[in-house]
Amino acid sequence: MTRTAMGWFTGSLVNAHPLTESARSITFAVPGWTGNAAGQHVDVRLTAPDGYQAVRSYSIASVGAGEEIELAIDRLPDGEVSPFLVDDLELGDRVELRGPLGGWFVWRPDQCKPVQLVAGGSGVVPLLAMMRAHTDSGSLAPMRLLYSIRTPDDAFFRDELLRHSSTSPTTWHYSRAVPPGWSRAAGRLTAEDLRVETLPPEQVPLIYICGPTGFVEAVSSGLVELGHSAENIRTERFGGN
């Protein structure tokens, strides 16, 4: 029996690899886990030898049925949990997990409307799960991603995003440094960027935005100003104001 009385599962780390200098993909085998929809998240609980506990919520990168959960964790300089998950957790180590959680920021294969995904930094994780679900299901709904990162080295899952390019292409945007030969200077997303690099309001796309709070607020406001209905915009954010 691996699920505790409060709905917590016990997961063992079975795979891990770096994504960037500060981020790591970690996959847990979780007996009893029945799977999750694209966009859902999970609570992770760590317990210290003295009994102190810390709980944090993370988006799930994996999708569908099965007893494994993949997370992608970015180390926060002043974080309490993320440095341990990125730097110290070893294969075979166990953590507690609760979920899957959330039913609003979710994409399901039976949705037929065009989809525009917009990610800032590590906010790409739940959107990658949507792209995986989109590809696995053979969905014909148009889907595309606008991915804003500081530098090329900050990209999560770059190779996999490129593999999805035939079914759900990614437009890359760099805010601080660009790759050699890039046609645009580094800078924050502007209203013109959003107009050119996202699906137009005339296609009435369902829009998912995930990233730091300031990024999410700026992008959602910009898209509304372009003519998108706020009712078609779903957001998920992290960090303070």
N, C-alpha and C positions, 0 to 999 in steps of 0.2 A: 504494500500500500504506500504510494508515494505522495498522495495529496493529503494535506493536513486539514484539521477541523475548520480553519478559517479560510479554506479555499486556496491555500498555497501548495504549489507543486515543488518538488525537489528536482533540480536539473544539474547534470554533470557536464562540465566543459569537454567537448569532444573535438573541437576544431577551432583554430584561431590563426589569423594572419593579419599583418599590418595593412592598413588602407592608405594612410598618410603618416607623416612624422609624428602626429599626435593622435591618430585614430586607429582603431583595431576592429576587425570583424571577429565576433565570438559566437560560436554555435553550441547550444546545449542540447543534450539528449534528455527529454522530459517524459518519462513513462506516465501514461494517462492523459497526456496532452492530445486533444483531438484536432487541432489545427486552428487557423485564424483567417479572417478576411483581410484583404489588402487595405492597409491604412490603420489597422488597429494597433494598440500598444499593450505593454505589459509592465507590471510593477516588479522590481527586483529588490529583494531584501537581503541585506548582509547582517550577520550577527557576530560581534566580537567575542573573544574568549570571556570577557567580563559580563557578557549579556547585553551590552549596548547594541541597539539595532538602528540601521539607517535604510530608508526605502526611497527609491527613485523610479520614475516612469521613463520608459524608453520605447520608441517606435520599433515595430517588428519589421525586419527586412524580408524575412521569408513569408510565404503565403501558401494557403491550401492545407489539405489534410496531412497528418503525420505527427510524429513525436519529436521533432526537432524544431528549435527556434533559433534563428539567426538575428543577432543584434549588431549594430555598428555604433561604437561608442567613441566620442571625441573627448579627449582629456581636457577638463576645465582646470586652469591653473590653481584656482582656489577651491576646487571640488572636493567633496568628501568621499564620493563613491567612484566617480569616473576614473581617477588616477589608479585606484586598485584594479578596476576591471581592465584597464589598458595595459598597465605595467606589471601587475603582480599575480593576477589570476592564472593558474597553471592547469594544463590538461588534467582532467580527473577531479579537479576541485568542484565543490558543490555550492550552489546558491539556491535561494528560494524564489519562486516566481508565481505571480498571480495574474490571471487573465484568461483569454484575451479581453481587453477592455475597449470601449468606444464603439459607437454605431453610426456616428454622423460623418466623421472624416473617413469615409470608406468608399472604395469603388468595387463594384461587383460586375462580373462578366455579362450579366443580363441587362446592364445599362447600355443604351444605344446612342445616347447623345455624344457629340464631340466633346473631347476632354482636353483642357489646357492645364498642365502642371507647371508650377513655378516654385523653385526651391532656392533657398539661401543656405549655403554651407552644408552642415550636417542635416539640414531639413530635407535633404533628398531621400533619406531612408524610407519613409512611408510611401513616397512617390515611386521609388524603385520597386517596392512591393506591388504597386498598381501596374507598373510596366511589365513586371514578371507575370502577373495575373492576366494582363491583356494579351501577352504573347502566348502564354500557355493555353489560353482558351480559344485562340484564333479569332478573337473579337474583330469585327470590321469597323467598330466605332473609331473615328479618327482620334488619335492621342499624340500629344507632343509635349516636350519638356523644355522649359527655359531654366537653365541652371546657372545661378550667379555664385561665383566663388572669388576669393581674394586673388589667388595666383593659380597657375596650372598645377602646381604640386599639392593643392588643397582639394583636388577632386576625389570624391568617393566613387568607387566602382567604375572608373573611367572606361576600362576595357569592356565591361558588360554593357554600359550605356551605349557604347559604339556598336555593340552587337545587336542592340534593339533598333538600330537606326532605320531599318527597312519597314518596321511596323509602328514605331513610336520614336521619331527622331528627336535628338537633343540639340538645342541651340545653347552654345556656351557663352557666358558673359564673365569678364574679369574686372574686378573693381580696383586692384592695386598693381598688378603686373600681368603683362600679356605674353604669350609665346612668341618666339621669333617669327616675323613675317605676318603677324596678326594685323588685320586691316583697321582695327579700331583701337584707339587709345584706352587705357584702363580708366575706369570711372564707375560711379554708381549708376544703377539703372535710371534712365530718364523716361519721361512720358513718351518721347519719340521711340525709344527702345521698345517699350511695351506695345506701342502701336504696330511697329514693324515686325517684332519677334514673337507675337502671340496671335492666336486665332481671333478674327475680328468679331465684334458684337453681332454682326449679321448672321453668323453661324450658331449663335446662342449656345456657346459651349458651357459645360459645367467646369468650374475652375477650382482647383485645389492649390492652396498656397501654404508652404511650411518653411519656417526659418525663425531667426531672431525676431522679437516683438517689433522693433522698429522697421525691419525689412518687410514684415507681413503687413503692417499698417500702411506703409508707403505704397507697396504694390497693390493692395486691395483698393486703396483710395484712387490710385492712378487708373486702375481698370474701370472703376465706376465712372470716373471722369471721361473715359473713352466711350462710354455708352453701355457697358455691361451692367446687368441688373445685379444688385447686391444679393438677391435671393439665389443667384447661381454661383455665388462665391463661398467656398468653404475654407476655413483657415485653421491652422494649428501652429502654435508659437511656443517658444521657449525663451528663458532669460527674463530679465526685468525690463522696465520701461526705459 
